[in-house]
Amino acid sequence: MSESPDLLGRRTLLGVLAAVPAVIVTGSAAHALSGARQSQRNPAADLQVVDPGKVLASLRFGMFVHFNPSSVLGREISWGRQAYRPGESPAQQGDPSVKNDPVYDAAYRSFLPEKDWATKLVAAAKSAGMNYLVFTTKHHDGYPNFRADNVKQSFYSDFAETPMGKSGRDLTREVADAVRAAGLKLGLYYSQRDWTQPDYVKADYTTYYGYMKEHLQQLLTESHYGKVDFLWYDSIPYTDIKPFNPPELIDAPRELQPGILVNNRAYDTMGHQDVPKELIGDYDTPEQKIGGFNVTRPWESCITITPPDWAWMPNHSVSDFATLVKSIAGTAVGDGNLLLNVGPMKTGYLEDNVTTVLKQVGDWMGRYKHTIVGTRGGPYRSSEVGGSTYQGSTIYLHLTGGMRSVKLRLPRLNAKVKSITDLDGTPVPFTADATGDLLLDLQRFTVDKVTQDYILQLTVDKPMSPEFVTDRAISWDS
């Protein structure tokens, strides 16, 4: 591929290094916008190193927000549109003869959330103990939740005549401003798929890529939306990756937003072909499940608070407090993050039952966040019994699988355990067997009746790190 001065058409030093654990990014987005040739720069002069695992660990818990005109109808976002889905796998496309959904496709003409929706949403995130928020700027149905400069090229070409268009408001900017005012980190979700954009519908992905580039440049220009900490892609079409010009979807955002983390879906084709290692981004994104124990590759589980719905739908069930606590602990002990999704109603507000459970979670986080936020997963491998986190020479053991009458076995650790207590300071009796495993007597302790989580604190004689991870998981002694 030939070099181009176009912002999202330039290969840089960054693409070569995209697969290494520490992301190296250039520090001058303004220079990137100028279109100056790479040879005129001195990249070594403004490099900064970002460790994705360290960044994610410092946050651990965030809010995902799926919101757009689908909430006017109370249907699932994009997937509630009952029409052909071009670019999906054969099993997901639907009937090619059904080009439109007359109800879903008209909902945007009455979409106008309340003016304080973003402030209230971010307040709910902060009260839950969340440290970042990822907002859907464009989902698969193609509706732009921002003042897209090229909206005339979209399915929503009459946007200017809608209530939202006439209002002059920009939902992405409203969210970005509220997030920063609350001291949280900001992520932008952007789907590379677009079931309604004319060029995409006819599979002219080369032309569509230009349309998409304009979106990304607008969203990631700091003078437009400020600092963006995460770019959350959601897979290209079920096709070859070439029309999407790898590795530009990873490289260019790093030029525009120094220090940004890009997830693993920039070049994911939903199974059409494997993603090359150099295109897997900075972290993995297991969906609707807790990721497995992994201290070598950063990861973030995206799970909805209203399973299985991502957007607001009437009369859906809401995960209870105990389930959410188990999810938070379960991701942290595996060295991952939890990105908990909420779906606002058409007003932009959350339902009362959602805010209620988020407040419960926030109260729990207020007491126990030191065992979650800023810690790393391990050194004990997790299992259905529970797992551990650590910070320095302190280990926090989360027992989320209930108690048993037998002793708890902790695999031999290449460090001396000096003490074990609960978080109230009550000592936990323990002995070492002939193999060096520790056996804990927990018969006098009971788990929390609501959360079913019990936390112990271990002090060891040296700071922990990934090299101390045990080869076996914690277990109940047989």
N, C-alpha and C positions, 0 to 999 in steps of 0.2 A: 504494500500500500504506500503510495507517495505521500510525502509530508504536505501539510496544509496549514496556513496560519489561522484557519477558522478555530474558534475556541474549543468546540467539541470535535474537532477533526485533527488534533495534534497529538502525536505520540511523544512522550517525554521519558526522561529517566525513570519516572515513577512507575511506568508499566512494567519495566524489567524487575522492579522490586515489589510488585503488588502482592506476591505470595508469602513474603517473609513476615514473621510475627510482629515486628515493629514497622509501622507504616511510616514511610519517609515522604514528606510533602513539602512542596515549595511554599514560601511564605508571602508571595505577592500576587494576590488575585487581580489587583489592578493591572499589573504587568501582563497577566494572562489575557485580560480583556483587550489590551492594546493591539494584540495580533503580531507583536514583535517576533522575529525569528528566534528559535531556540539558540542559535549560535551567537546571538547578541547578548545573551545572559550569562551570568555566572551562577549556576544552580547551587554550587557548594557554599555560596555566600549567605544563603537564606534558608538552609534546610532546618527542619525541626523534626524530631523523632516522637512518634506517638505509639504507645504500647496499647493495642486494643483491649487486651485482657485487663490491664490495670485500669483503663478508663471505665470499662463496664463494671468492674468490681467496685469502683468508687461510687457507683449509682445503684446497681443491683435490681431496682424495682421501678418500673415506669408505667405510664398509661398510654395505650394505643387507642386512637379515636377513629372509628369508621362512621362517617357522617357525610351525607349529601342529599339531593332531593328524594332519594328513596324513602327517607324518613317521613316525607309528606304522606306516603301511602302506607307506611308500616310494612314495607317489603324488605327482603334482604338486599343489601347493596349489590348492584350489578346482576348478581345471580337471580334476583327476583324479577328481572326483565325477561319476559316470556317471548323471546325472539332468537334468531340465529346468532351464534357466538363465533364469528370468524376468528381464525388463528388459534382456536383451542384444539386439544387432541380430538380425534374422531369421536370418542365416547362422550365428549363434553360439548360438541358443536350445536346439537339440536337440528331442527329442520331448516335447511338452507332457503326454503321458499318463504319462510316467515321472516320478513325483513324488519318489521317494526313491532313494537308493543304500544298501541295507541294510548294506553293509560300511563304506563311507566314513562314513556317518552315525552309526555306532556307535564309531568310533575314539576319539572324545574321552573315552569312558568308561574308557579305560586310558592316558590321556595324563598323564604326570607326569615331567618332566625331572629330571635330577640337580640337587641343591641348589646346586652350584658352577658350573653351566653358564654363567650370565651372566658371572661373573668370568673364566672361561677364554675365553669368546667375545670379550670386550672386550680381554683380554690379546693375543689373536691379532690383533685390529684394530690395536692400538697397536704391536705388533711389526712389522706390515706398513707402518708409517709413515702410517696413516690418522689423520685428525683429527676425524672425527665418525662417528656411527652412527645409522641409521634403522631402527626396529623395527616390524614388522607387529603393530599392536594388534588389527585385525580385517580379515580378507580377505573375498573375495566369498562364502565359505561361511558367514559370519556368526558364526564362533566367536570369542568375545571373549577375547583374551589378557590380560585384566585383570579385576579383580573388579567387573564391571559391576553397578551398583545395580539396573538394570532387567532383569536376566537372565531373570526369569520371563516376560517378554514375547517372548523369543527362542525359537528352535527348541530351545535347550539349557536348557529350563526345569528340568531335573533336575540342573543343574550342581552344586548343593550336595551331591548324593549321590555324585558322582564322586571319584576319588582326588584330583584337583586341588581340587575344591570342599571336600573334607574337610581338605585340607592347610592351608588358610588362606593359601596362597601367592598372589602376584600377579606374573606373569611380567614385566609392564611395569614394575612398581616395581623388580623385581630388576635388570632391564636399566638402568633409569634410575639407580639407585644405583651400579651398577658403572661406567657411563659417566662419571658425574661424579667418582667416586673416581679414575678414570684420567686426568682432566683433558681429556676429549673433549667435543665438543658433541653434543647429543641431538636426534634427529628422530623423530617418531611418524608412521608410515604408518596411514592409515585409509581403507578402501574405503567409499564411499557406497552401493555396491551390496550387496545381501544376499539371496542366492538362497533362504534358508531362513526368514527372518523372516516371520511370517504376514501382516502388513499389506503388506509389500513384495511377497510372492508374488501377492497379489490386486490389485496395482498401486494400492493405496490409499496413494499417496505422501505425501499430506498428513498422515495419521496416522503413517506411518513416519518422516517428517521429525522429528516430536516425539520419537520413540524415539532417532533419531540425535543430536538436539540434546543429549539427556541424556548420551549417550556423550561427545560432544565437550566438554561442560561439565566432566564428571568428569575426562577426560584432561588438560585444559588448565588446570585449577585448580592453581595453583602449590603450594598446601598439600598436594595429593594426590601429585603426581609431580615437583614441583620445576620448575626452569627448562627449558622446551622451546624449542629454537632453530629447528626446522623442523617444518612440518605438511605431510605428503606425502599428498595426496588421490589417489584413483584412479578418478575419473569417476563421474558420476551415471548413472542408467539411460538407455537409448536412448529418450528422451522429451523433452517440452518442459521447459524449466528452471523454469517458474513454481512448481511445488509445492516447489521447493527454495529459494524466497525469496531470490533474488539481491538484494544482494551479501552477505548475512548470513554465508555460509560463509567469507567472506574477512574481513569487518569484525570479527566477534565474537572470533575467535582473537587478533586483534591487540590487542583490549582486555584479554583474559585474560592474554596473554603479550606484554608490550611488547618489540618488537624481533624477534618471530618472523617467519620468512619462510614464505610460503605458495606452493606450486608452482602450475602452470598448469592443474591438473585439477579444480579445485573445481567448475566448471560445464561441464566437457567432457562431451559426450553421445555420444562415440565415433562422430561423423559424422551424428547426427540433425539437428543445426543448428550453425552457426558460433558460436563463443564471442565475445560482444561484447568489445571491447578493454578496457573497464573491469573485466572479470571474468577476465582472463588471469593474475592473480597476479603473483608477483615473479620467476619464472624458468621456463624451458622444460625439458622432460624427455624428450629423445629416448631411445627404448627399444631396447636391443640393437644400438646402433650409435653411432659417434662423431659428435657433432654437427658441423655445418659451421662454418667460421670466422665468428665473430660477436662484435664488441666493443661492440655497442650494446644487446644484450639478453642478460642472464645466462642460462646454461644448464648443465644437469647430465645427462650420459649415464648411464643405469642399464643396466648390463650384467652378466650373471651369469657367475660363474667356471666354471659347469658348463653351457655352452650346449647346448640351449636351456632347460634346466630351472631353475626358480626355487627350488623346495623340494628337499629331499634325496630322491634316488632311487638305488637300488642300481646299481652298475656303470656310472655315468655318467662321461663323460670330463671332465677338468679342464684348463682352459686352462694352457698352459705359461708359464714365466717370461718368455720373449721376447715373447709375445703380450700379457702384462699390462703390461710396460714400454712397449711400443708404444702401448697404450691410454692409459696415464698421460700419456705425452709428447704423444700425439695430441689428447687433450682440452685439455691446458694450452696448447699452441701455438694452439689455436682459441679460447682464452679461456673454456674450460669446465671443469667438474669431472667426475671419474669417481666414480660411486657403484657400487662393485663388490659384487654380491650373492653371499652364501653361504647355503646351506641346511643347518642343523644336523640331525643324526640325531635319533631320538626321545629320546635322552638329553640333547639340547641341545649335545652336543659335535660338533666338526667332524671329518671324516675326516682321517686322517694325511696323505693326499696333498694335501689342501687346505691344511692348516697348513704343510706343507713348502714349497709354492710361495709362500705368503704370507710366510714367513720369508725366502725369497730376495728377494722384492720389498722387504721391509723393509731388508735389507742394501743393496740398490741405492738406496733412498730415503735411507738414512743417509749415503750419499756424495753424492747428487745432488739432494736435496730443495730446495736453495737455487735450483735452476734451475726448480723446479716450484711449490712452496708460497710464496705471497705475491707471485708474479709475475703479470703480465698477458700475455695473448696478443698477439703482434705484436712489433715494428711490421711485420715482413715477413709477408705473407700465406702461409698454409701450402698445401702441395700434397702429391702422393704422394712427393715428395722428402723432405719434412719441414717444419719450421716453426720459429718462434722465440717466446721469451718475453722479458720485460724487467722490470727493476726499477731505477728511477732511470735512470742513464746507462749501465747494463750490459745488454747483450743476450745471451741464450743461444740458440744455434742448435742445434736437435736434428735430426740427419740420420738418419732412420729408414728410408729407402728404399734403403739400400745405397750403395756408392761406384761411380763411373765414372771412366774415364781422362780425360774432358774436364773443363774447369773448371766450377766452380759459379758461377752468376750470381745476384747479389743485386741486386734492383732499386734504382734510385737512391733514396736516403733524404734527406730534407730536414734532414740533420744530418751533421756530419763524423765519419767513422769514424777514430778515432785509432789503434786497434790491433786485431788479431785473433790469438788464440792458442787452443790447446786448453786443457783444464782443468789440464794439467800445466805450463802456461806456455810451451809451445813455440810460437814465432811461425808464423803461417800466411802464406805469400807471397800478396799480392793486388795487383791493378792496377785502375785505373778506365778504362773505355772512353770514347768521345766523348760518350755519352749520360749519363754519370755513374754507370752501373751498375758494381758491383764484380765482378771475376772472381777467384775464389779457386783457387789451385793446391793440390790435396789429394792429389797422387799419392804423397807420402811418408807419408800417414796411412791407417790401416785401421780399419774399424769393429770394435766388439766382436763377437767370434765368436758369443757367446751371445745378447746382447740386440739385435744389429744396430743399435744406436744409437750415434751419435758426436756429442759435444757440443763446440761451439766457443764461445768467449767474445769478444764484441766490446765495446770501450769507445768511446763516442761523446761528443761535446762538449757535450751538453745532455740533461737528463732527458727520457725518452720519455713519450708519452701517446697516446691514440687518434688524435689529429690527425696523427700521424706515420705512420699505417698506409699502406703502399704500395698502389698500384692494381694491381700485378702480384705473382704468387707467385714464390718462389724456384724455380730450375730449373737443369738442367744445360745448359751452353752447347752449341749445335748445331754 
